[in-house]
Amino acid sequence: MKKYILLLCIVIIIVSIIGYIYSRYQIQQKDYMNHNKYYENYYEKEITGNDLASIINKALDYNETQKIEKDDNGNYKNNGKTSIIVEVKFKDSDDIFKTERISKLGINLFIKNYSNIYFKCTKKEYHENTNYIKYMLFEQI
């Protein structure tokens, strides 16, 4: 009788572990879908500078939350899993600006100067390992 009770306990523990792993997987998949969906909504669509400022803030907050390392210039590094890099190309400049640079100069100044200007996401890339969005390029129209 003790053997059956022990066997039953082992089966319950194994089923519980499998259930826990499956629920964690479901949560991770939902997080992945929500993360990518937010950014994919802006691909090849015209948006205002206000919307772009929101995307910049969200990307910076996300990288900070994920504890993504920064390089010597203060730009977030590609960690190959969950980092996101957003860059902006303005008509009047040949340079491409990283969101960290825009943030350092001031999001409020960006909004003041570009709130009614339109931008379009022309490029997006995904992390190979996780399929999370890793890069987006917005160009001024």
N, C-alpha and C positions, 0 to 999 in steps of 0.2 A: 504494500500500500504506500509506503514511504517513497518507493521508486516512482510511482505514478504521480504523486504530488510534486516531487522534484522535477520530473519530466514536464509536467504541466507548467510549473513556474518558469522553467527554461524556455518553453514555447512562448509563454506570455511575454517574457523579456525580449526574445528575438522579434516577435511581432511588434512590440512597442518600439524597438530600435528602428526597424524598417519603416514604421509609420512616421517616426520623427524625421528620419532622413528624407522621406518622400515629402513631408510637409515643408521642410527647409528648401527642398528643390522647387516646390510650387511657389513659395515666397520669392525665391531668387528669380524665377522666370517672370513673375508678375512685375518685379522691380525692373528687370531688364526691358520688358515691353513698355512700361511707363516712361522709363528714361529715354529710350530711343524714339518713342512716339512724340514726345515733346519737341525734340530737335528736328525730326523728320518732317514735322508739320511746316517747317519754314523752308524746306529745300525747294529751290526754283520758284519761290513765291516772292512777290514784292512786299516789303515791309518798311515801316517808317523807322527813323532813328530811335524813337521811343521804344519800339518793339525790340530793336537791336540792343538797346541799353539793358532791357530786361534779360535778353539772352546772355549778354556779357556778364551781368550780375549772377545769373543762375549758374553759368559755367564756372565762374570764380568761386562761388559758394560751394559748388559740388566738389571741385578740386580741393578746396580747403577741408571739407568734410571727409573726403577720402584720404586726406593727409598725403597728397601728392607732393613729391620733392620738387624744389626749385633749383634752377641753375644759378650760376654766378651773377647773371643779369636780373634775377628775380622772376624769371619766366618758369611756368610749370613744365616739368619734364614729362615725356611720354613714358608711362610705366608699363605699357604693353597689355594692360588689363582694363582699367576704368578711367584713366585720365581723359580729359577733353580739352582740345586746343581750338580756340576760335580766333580767327584773324579777319581783319577788315582792310579792304583796299579802297582808297579814296580816288576820285577822278583826278584831282589836282596833284597827285603824288604818285611816283612810281614805286614807292615803298609799300610794303604790307605791314600793317600794325597789329601786334599781338594785343589781346584784351588786357593783359597786365599793364602794358604801356598806357593804354587808354584810361585804365583805372587810376594809374599813378597821376596822370594829368588831370583827372577828375571826371567822373561820370556826369556830374551836373553840368560841367562845361561842354561835354559831348552832347548832352540833351539840348542844351541851349543853342548850340550851333547846328545840330543835325536832326532835331526832332521832326521836322517836316520834309526831310530829304529821304528819298527812297533807296533801299538797298535790296540786293537779291543774293541768296545763297547759291553759289555756282559750283561748289565742290563739297563733297562730304566723303569721309573715309571711316572705316570701322576697324576696331582692334581684331586681329586675326584669331586670337585665342578665345575671346569672350563675345565678339560681335557687338560690343558696345560702340556707340559713336565715339570716334577719337579725334576727328578734325572736321572743321567747317570753315569755309571761306565765304565771306560776305563782300560783295562789290557794290560800290555806289553806282546807281543808275543815272 
